[in-house]
Amino acid sequence: MFLNSYILGRLKNNWKGPGATLAIGAKETKIGEGNSVVTVRFKNAWTFSRLTISPSLGFGEGYMNGTITVEGDTMSFLGGF
């Protein structure tokens, strides 16, 4: 999906946090420098795409309904924004 590729490119170029792995479905992408301290798993591409519409609402709803899971240091990940 073009939109997801665009968003991932922007994240890679502008990420200020520690190393992180973003898993969208079966595809994993590393952002940041150093070893990944967190892995954020999006159940499907649509869940990731919702972040463009409303980042905080999309992330919060995805986390609450289980389509987004965070493994590792959540606070370090959130600090990258």
VMD Tcl script that builds the backbone (N, CA, C; Angstrom):
set m [mol new atoms 243]
animate dup $m
set s [atomselect $m all]
$s set {name element resname resid chain x y z} {
  {N N MET 1 A 0.842 -1.173 0.000}
  {CA C MET 1 A 0.000 0.000 0.000}
  {C C MET 1 A 0.892 1.243 0.000}
  {N N PHE 2 A 0.667 2.124 -0.946}
  {CA C PHE 2 A 1.499 3.312 -1.099}
  {C C PHE 2 A 1.511 4.182 0.148}
  {N N LEU 3 A 0.357 4.379 0.750}
  {CA C LEU 3 A 0.266 5.248 1.923}
  {C C LEU 3 A 1.149 4.735 3.054}
  {N N ASN 4 A 1.107 3.440 3.304}
  {CA C ASN 4 A 1.932 2.872 4.371}
  {C C ASN 4 A 3.417 3.012 4.069}
  {N N SER 5 A 3.811 2.823 2.818}
  {CA C SER 5 A 5.219 2.986 2.433}
  {C C SER 5 A 5.658 4.424 2.647}
  {N N TYR 6 A 4.791 5.359 2.306}
  {CA C TYR 6 A 5.091 6.783 2.485}
  {C C TYR 6 A 5.274 7.108 3.972}
  {N N ILE 7 A 4.353 6.618 4.794}
  {CA C ILE 7 A 4.428 6.882 6.242}
  {C C ILE 7 A 5.700 6.278 6.833}
  {N N LEU 8 A 6.015 5.055 6.453}
  {CA C LEU 8 A 7.238 4.415 6.962}
  {C C LEU 8 A 8.477 5.198 6.551}
  {N N GLY 9 A 8.504 5.699 5.325}
  {CA C GLY 9 A 9.630 6.510 4.870}
  {C C GLY 9 A 9.791 7.765 5.701}
  {N N ARG 10 A 8.679 8.425 5.995}
  {CA C ARG 10 A 8.720 9.634 6.822}
  {C C ARG 10 A 9.195 9.312 8.238}
  {N N LEU 11 A 8.721 8.204 8.791}
  {CA C LEU 11 A 9.156 7.816 10.128}
  {C C LEU 11 A 10.653 7.538 10.163}
  {N N LYS 12 A 11.152 6.810 9.166}
  {CA C LYS 12 A 12.585 6.508 9.122}
  {C C LYS 12 A 13.419 7.774 9.070}
  {N N ASN 13 A 12.987 8.764 8.299}
  {CA C ASN 13 A 13.754 9.998 8.124}
  {C C ASN 13 A 13.645 10.951 9.301}
  {N N ASN 14 A 12.561 10.893 10.052}
  {CA C ASN 14 A 12.324 11.885 11.100}
  {C C ASN 14 A 12.291 11.327 12.517}
  {N N TRP 15 A 12.531 10.047 12.674}
  {CA C TRP 15 A 12.434 9.408 13.990}
  {C C TRP 15 A 13.496 9.938 14.928}
  {N N LYS 16 A 13.095 10.365 16.118}
  {CA C LYS 16 A 14.013 10.928 17.107}
  {C C LYS 16 A 14.234 9.997 18.294}
  {N N GLY 17 A 13.554 8.878 18.294}
  {CA C GLY 17 A 13.647 7.954 19.419}
  {C C GLY 17 A 14.679 6.865 19.208}
  {N N PRO 18 A 14.696 5.923 20.125}
  {CA C PRO 18 A 15.635 4.800 20.023}
  {C C PRO 18 A 15.206 3.842 18.921}
  {N N GLY 19 A 16.014 2.848 18.672}
  {CA C GLY 19 A 15.670 1.843 17.674}
  {C C GLY 19 A 14.352 1.175 18.001}
  {N N ALA 20 A 13.538 0.990 16.982}
  {CA C ALA 20 A 12.231 0.357 17.165}
  {C C ALA 20 A 11.918 -0.478 15.929}
  {N N THR 21 A 11.142 -1.517 16.115}
  {CA C THR 21 A 10.693 -2.340 15.004}
  {C C THR 21 A 9.189 -2.169 14.863}
  {N N LEU 22 A 8.760 -1.853 13.661}
  {CA C LEU 22 A 7.331 -1.752 13.367}
  {C C LEU 22 A 6.963 -2.956 12.518}
  {N N ALA 23 A 6.018 -3.747 12.988}
  {CA C ALA 23 A 5.569 -4.930 12.263}
  {C C ALA 23 A 4.144 -4.688 11.792}
  {N N ILE 24 A 3.984 -4.609 10.468}
  {CA C ILE 24 A 2.667 -4.400 9.879}
  {C C ILE 24 A 2.296 -5.702 9.187}
  {N N GLY 25 A 1.386 -6.436 9.787}
  {CA C GLY 25 A 1.100 -7.781 9.283}
  {C C GLY 25 A 2.357 -8.624 9.460}
  {N N ALA 26 A 2.849 -9.214 8.372}
  {CA C ALA 26 A 4.051 -10.051 8.428}
  {C C ALA 26 A 5.324 -9.279 8.104}
  {N N LYS 27 A 5.211 -8.015 7.674}
  {CA C LYS 27 A 6.379 -7.232 7.268}
  {C C LYS 27 A 6.907 -6.409 8.441}
  {N N GLU 28 A 8.215 -6.549 8.708}
  {CA C GLU 28 A 8.848 -5.788 9.787}
  {C C GLU 28 A 9.793 -4.738 9.220}
  {N N THR 29 A 9.760 -3.546 9.819}
  {CA C THR 29 A 10.616 -2.444 9.410}
  {C C THR 29 A 11.268 -1.849 10.644}
  {N N LYS 30 A 12.579 -1.630 10.592}
  {CA C LYS 30 A 13.304 -1.033 11.710}
  {C C LYS 30 A 13.452 0.461 11.481}
  {N N ILE 31 A 13.187 1.235 12.523}
  {CA C ILE 31 A 13.400 2.681 12.477}
  {C C ILE 31 A 14.319 3.052 13.631}
  {N N GLY 32 A 14.977 4.180 13.522}
  {CA C GLY 32 A 15.865 4.638 14.576}
  {C C GLY 32 A 17.230 3.981 14.505}
  {N N GLU 33 A 18.081 4.377 15.433}
  {CA C GLU 33 A 19.446 3.872 15.462}
  {C C GLU 33 A 19.640 2.938 16.649}
  {N N GLY 34 A 20.546 2.013 16.486}
  {CA C GLY 34 A 20.840 1.064 17.551}
  {C C GLY 34 A 19.880 -0.100 17.553}
  {N N ASN 35 A 20.016 -0.921 18.567}
  {CA C ASN 35 A 19.141 -2.087 18.701}
  {C C ASN 35 A 17.713 -1.654 19.023}
  {N N SER 36 A 16.765 -2.421 18.588}
  {CA C SER 36 A 15.362 -2.124 18.874}
  {C C SER 36 A 15.075 -2.346 20.353}
  {N N VAL 37 A 14.503 -1.338 20.995}
  {CA C VAL 37 A 14.102 -1.470 22.398}
  {C C VAL 37 A 12.611 -1.768 22.499}
  {N N VAL 38 A 11.912 -1.667 21.369}
  {CA C VAL 38 A 10.475 -1.903 21.360}
  {C C VAL 38 A 10.053 -2.436 19.989}
  {N N THR 39 A 9.046 -3.284 20.001}
  {CA C THR 39 A 8.425 -3.742 18.762}
  {C C THR 39 A 6.950 -3.397 18.841}
  {N N VAL 40 A 6.478 -2.670 17.840}
  {CA C VAL 40 A 5.066 -2.316 17.765}
  {C C VAL 40 A 4.463 -3.136 16.630}
  {N N ARG 41 A 3.474 -3.949 16.965}
  {CA C ARG 41 A 2.849 -4.829 15.979}
  {C C ARG 41 A 1.453 -4.316 15.622}
  {N N PHE 42 A 1.258 -4.106 14.322}
  {CA C PHE 42 A -0.040 -3.717 13.788}
  {C C PHE 42 A -0.635 -4.952 13.135}
  {N N LYS 43 A -1.839 -5.331 13.530}
  {CA C LYS 43 A -2.449 -6.569 13.049}
  {C C LYS 43 A -2.591 -6.585 11.528}
  {N N ASN 44 A -2.849 -5.424 10.941}
  {CA C ASN 44 A -3.023 -5.343 9.488}
  {C C ASN 44 A -2.673 -3.938 8.990}
  {N N ALA 45 A -2.609 -3.783 7.691}
  {CA C ALA 45 A -2.229 -2.499 7.094}
  {C C ALA 45 A -3.245 -1.407 7.397}
  {N N TRP 46 A -4.511 -1.755 7.478}
  {CA C TRP 46 A -5.543 -0.748 7.758}
  {C C TRP 46 A -5.317 -0.119 9.136}
  {N N THR 47 A -4.960 -0.916 10.111}
  {CA C THR 47 A -4.697 -0.395 11.446}
  {C C THR 47 A -3.576 0.646 11.395}
  {N N PHE 48 A -2.521 0.354 10.652}
  {CA C PHE 48 A -1.415 1.312 10.510}
  {C C PHE 48 A -1.880 2.566 9.775}
  {N N SER 49 A -2.679 2.403 8.734}
  {CA C SER 49 A -3.163 3.538 7.950}
  {C C SER 49 A -4.042 4.479 8.771}
  {N N ARG 50 A -4.752 3.948 9.741}
  {CA C ARG 50 A -5.618 4.795 10.580}
  {C C ARG 50 A -4.829 5.854 11.327}
  {N N LEU 51 A -3.543 5.610 11.541}
  {CA C LEU 51 A -2.725 6.588 12.252}
  {C C LEU 51 A -2.601 7.892 11.480}
  {N N THR 52 A -2.760 7.851 10.168}
  {CA C THR 52 A -2.676 9.083 9.374}
  {C C THR 52 A -3.917 9.936 9.532}
  {N N ILE 53 A -5.040 9.314 9.815}
  {CA C ILE 53 A -6.301 10.041 9.966}
  {C C ILE 53 A -6.328 10.763 11.310}
  {N N SER 54 A -6.017 10.030 12.352}
  {CA C SER 54 A -5.999 10.589 13.702}
  {C C SER 54 A -5.001 9.784 14.526}
  {N N PRO 55 A -3.752 10.244 14.595}
  {CA C PRO 55 A -2.708 9.443 15.256}
  {C C PRO 55 A -3.027 9.008 16.682}
  {N N SER 56 A -3.401 9.943 17.541}
  {CA C SER 56 A -3.615 9.555 18.941}
  {C C SER 56 A -4.859 8.688 19.098}
  {N N LEU 57 A -5.931 9.024 18.407}
  {CA C LEU 57 A -7.148 8.225 18.489}
  {C C LEU 57 A -6.935 6.854 17.846}
  {N N GLY 58 A -6.300 6.828 16.686}
  {CA C GLY 58 A -6.048 5.565 15.999}
  {C C GLY 58 A -5.174 4.637 16.816}
  {N N PHE 59 A -4.112 5.195 17.428}
  {CA C PHE 59 A -3.224 4.369 18.242}
  {C C PHE 59 A -3.950 3.888 19.498}
  {N N GLY 60 A -4.651 4.795 20.152}
  {CA C GLY 60 A -5.357 4.429 21.379}
  {C C GLY 60 A -6.411 3.363 21.150}
  {N N GLU 61 A -7.219 3.545 20.117}
  {CA C GLU 61 A -8.256 2.559 19.817}
  {C C GLU 61 A -7.645 1.218 19.402}
  {N N GLY 62 A -6.604 1.277 18.578}
  {CA C GLY 62 A -5.947 0.042 18.158}
  {C C GLY 62 A -5.349 -0.719 19.326}
  {N N TYR 63 A -4.754 0.021 20.260}
  {CA C TYR 63 A -4.162 -0.603 21.442}
  {C C TYR 63 A -5.249 -1.225 22.318}
  {N N MET 64 A -6.336 -0.492 22.502}
  {CA C MET 64 A -7.412 -0.989 23.356}
  {C C MET 64 A -8.133 -2.200 22.767}
  {N N ASN 65 A -8.309 -2.232 21.431}
  {CA C ASN 65 A -9.041 -3.366 20.851}
  {C C ASN 65 A -8.120 -4.502 20.404}
  {N N GLY 66 A -6.809 -4.367 20.630}
  {CA C GLY 66 A -5.882 -5.460 20.385}
  {C C GLY 66 A -5.318 -5.554 18.979}
  {N N THR 67 A -5.600 -4.567 18.113}
  {CA C THR 67 A -5.011 -4.611 16.775}
  {C C THR 67 A -3.630 -3.981 16.749}
  {N N ILE 68 A -3.232 -3.347 17.849}
  {CA C ILE 68 A -1.866 -2.840 18.022}
  {C C ILE 68 A -1.348 -3.394 19.345}
  {N N THR 69 A -0.185 -4.014 19.299}
  {CA C THR 69 A 0.456 -4.481 20.526}
  {C C THR 69 A 1.850 -3.883 20.597}
  {N N VAL 70 A 2.296 -3.622 21.811}
  {CA C VAL 70 A 3.617 -3.037 22.037}
  {C C VAL 70 A 4.395 -3.992 22.931}
  {N N GLU 71 A 5.573 -4.390 22.446}
  {CA C GLU 71 A 6.444 -5.293 23.200}
  {C C GLU 71 A 7.737 -4.556 23.497}
  {N N GLY 72 A 8.018 -4.337 24.755}
  {CA C GLY 72 A 9.243 -3.647 25.126}
  {C C GLY 72 A 8.961 -2.335 25.834}
  {N N ASP 73 A 9.883 -1.396 25.703}
  {CA C ASP 73 A 9.829 -0.120 26.429}
  {C C ASP 73 A 8.889 0.872 25.735}
  {N N THR 74 A 7.647 0.874 26.150}
  {CA C THR 74 A 6.619 1.723 25.533}
  {C C THR 74 A 6.956 3.199 25.674}
  {N N MET 75 A 7.424 3.623 26.830}
  {CA C MET 75 A 7.688 5.048 27.054}
  {C C MET 75 A 8.818 5.554 26.145}
  {N N SER 76 A 9.838 4.749 25.904}
  {CA C SER 76 A 10.895 5.151 24.985}
  {C C SER 76 A 10.348 5.322 23.587}
  {N N PHE 77 A 9.453 4.421 23.189}
  {CA C PHE 77 A 8.847 4.512 21.857}
  {C C PHE 77 A 8.046 5.799 21.733}
  {N N LEU 78 A 7.202 6.093 22.706}
  {CA C LEU 78 A 6.359 7.286 22.640}
  {C C LEU 78 A 7.202 8.561 22.674}
  {N N GLY 79 A 8.362 8.509 23.320}
  {CA C GLY 79 A 9.258 9.657 23.363}
  {C C GLY 79 A 9.871 10.000 22.027}
  {N N GLY 80 A 9.836 9.083 21.073}
  {CA C GLY 80 A 10.390 9.324 19.743}
  {C C GLY 80 A 9.571 10.263 18.906}
  {N N PHE 81 A 8.339 10.502 19.312}
  {CA C PHE 81 A 7.485 11.417 18.562}
  {C C PHE 81 A 7.747 12.809 19.022}
}
mol reanalyze $m
mol bondsrecalc $m
mol representation Tube
mol addrep $m
